[in-house]
Amino acid sequence: MNLRSLSDMSDGLIKQYFKKGSSFENITESQVEDVMQKLNHRPRKTLNYKTPHAVFFSDDNRQAA
């Protein structure tokens, strides 16, 4: 999957919560954090049905400092 299609997919997921034409002046930081939490814990087909959070924090991705 290329970067553009990944970005388009992410935009589509975000639009489920913030409809097209929404003014971001009226969206609180708490609302953004809530959506971020939901999206980061939503399984993705492209991640073999794992969540972005699980993949990012998996032992496979940890390296010694």
N, C-alpha and C positions, 0 to 999 in steps of 0.2 A: 504494500500500500504506500502510495507516495504522500508527501507532506501535505499537498493541497487537498487530497481526498480526506485525510485525517482531520484537517482543519475544518472542512465542510461538514464532516460528521459531528465534530464537536459543536460547531455552530448550531446544527440541527437539534442536538440534545439540549443546549442552553435555551433555544427558542421554545422548548416545551415548558420552561419555567418563566421566561421573560419574552412575552409575545413581541412580534415584529412591530416596530414603532413605539415600543416602551421607552419612556424617558429615564435614563439612568440617573438623573438628578433626584428621582423619587424612590430609588431602590436603596435600601439601607445596607450597610456592611454586613449586618446579621443575615439578611436575605441572601446576599452573595455567598457567605460562608455556608449557609444551609444548602444551597444548590451545589456548591463545590463538594461538600461532604457527600451528598447523594450521588453525584456523578463519579466521584472517586471510589465509591463502594458499589458501583453498578457493574455487573459482569459484562465483559465485551467479547464478542465472537473472535475479534482479531487477536485477543490475548488468551485464546483457548478457554474462554468462559471464566477467566480469572478477573479479578477487579484490578484497576490501575493501582490502587493502594497496595494490594497483596503483591503484585509484581514488583513495584518500586521498592517495597520493604522486605522482599524475600531474601533469604540467606544467600541465594545465588548472586545477588547484586551487591552484597556487602563486601567491602575490601578493607584490609587492615590499613589503618592510617599511618 
